[in-house]
Amino acid sequence: MTAFQAPIFQSLELARKWVNLQSLDEEVMLCKVGRIYKSDDTVSFRYEFHNHHSAYSMNNDITVVKWEVIEGWH
């Protein structure tokens, strides 16, 4: 499994349980990501899996308000 193939979670506990059942093909990081959505301008925090490249590309994503790495697996 790659970070790109991982689903997005609303629960930290579910994300951790899910990744521990996977066979990883790359180093992945679990990130807490706050995104703003145009529909109502509210920020929604979710748990997403990223690799190094996709994590740093969030700095250029205008929908991302805040992101932080929680932990990683390899």
C-alpha positions as CSV (number, residue, x, y, z in Angstrom):
1,M,0.0,0.0,0.0
2,T,1.2,3.5,-0.8
3,A,0.1,6.7,0.9
4,F,-1.9,7.7,-2.2
5,Q,-4.0,4.5,-1.9
6,A,-4.9,5.1,1.7
7,P,-8.4,6.4,2.7
8,I,-8.9,9.6,4.7
9,F,-10.1,9.1,8.3
10,Q,-12.1,11.2,10.7
11,S,-10.8,9.2,13.7
12,L,-7.2,8.9,14.8
13,E,-7.8,5.5,16.4
14,L,-9.4,4.1,13.2
15,A,-6.5,5.4,11.1
16,R,-3.9,3.7,13.3
17,K,-5.8,0.4,13.4
18,W,-6.2,0.5,9.6
19,V,-2.5,1.2,8.8
20,N,-1.3,-1.6,11.2
21,L,-3.2,-4.1,9.0
22,Q,-1.6,-3.0,5.8
23,S,1.5,-4.1,3.9
24,L,3.4,-0.9,3.2
25,D,5.2,-0.2,-0.1
26,E,6.7,3.1,1.1
27,E,7.2,5.1,4.2
28,V,4.0,6.7,5.2
29,M,3.2,9.4,7.7
30,L,-0.1,9.9,9.4
31,C,-1.0,13.6,9.3
32,K,-3.7,15.7,11.0
33,V,-4.8,18.0,8.2
34,G,-7.1,21.0,8.4
35,R,-8.7,21.9,5.1
36,I,-11.1,24.8,4.3
37,Y,-14.0,24.0,2.0
38,K,-15.6,26.7,-0.1
39,S,-19.1,25.4,0.4
40,D,-19.3,26.9,3.9
41,D,-15.8,28.3,4.7
42,T,-15.3,26.0,7.7
43,V,-12.2,24.1,8.5
44,S,-12.5,20.4,8.8
45,F,-9.7,18.3,10.4
46,R,-9.1,14.8,9.2
47,Y,-6.4,12.2,9.3
48,E,-4.6,11.5,6.0
49,F,-1.6,9.3,5.1
50,H,1.2,11.0,3.1
51,N,4.6,10.2,1.9
52,H,7.4,12.8,2.2
53,H,6.6,14.4,-1.2
54,S,2.9,14.7,-0.7
55,A,3.3,16.0,2.9
56,Y,5.5,18.9,1.8
57,S,3.3,19.6,-1.2
58,M,0.5,20.5,1.3
59,N,2.5,23.8,1.9
60,N,1.4,24.9,-1.6
61,D,-2.2,23.6,-1.3
62,I,-4.6,26.6,-0.8
63,T,-7.2,24.4,0.8
64,V,-4.8,23.3,3.6
65,V,-5.0,25.6,6.6
66,K,-2.8,23.6,9.0
67,W,-1.1,20.2,9.0
68,E,1.1,18.2,11.3
69,V,2.7,14.8,11.2
70,I,1.4,12.6,14.0
71,E,3.6,9.5,13.4
72,G,5.2,7.4,10.6
73,W,5.6,3.8,9.5
74,H,8.0,2.1,7.1
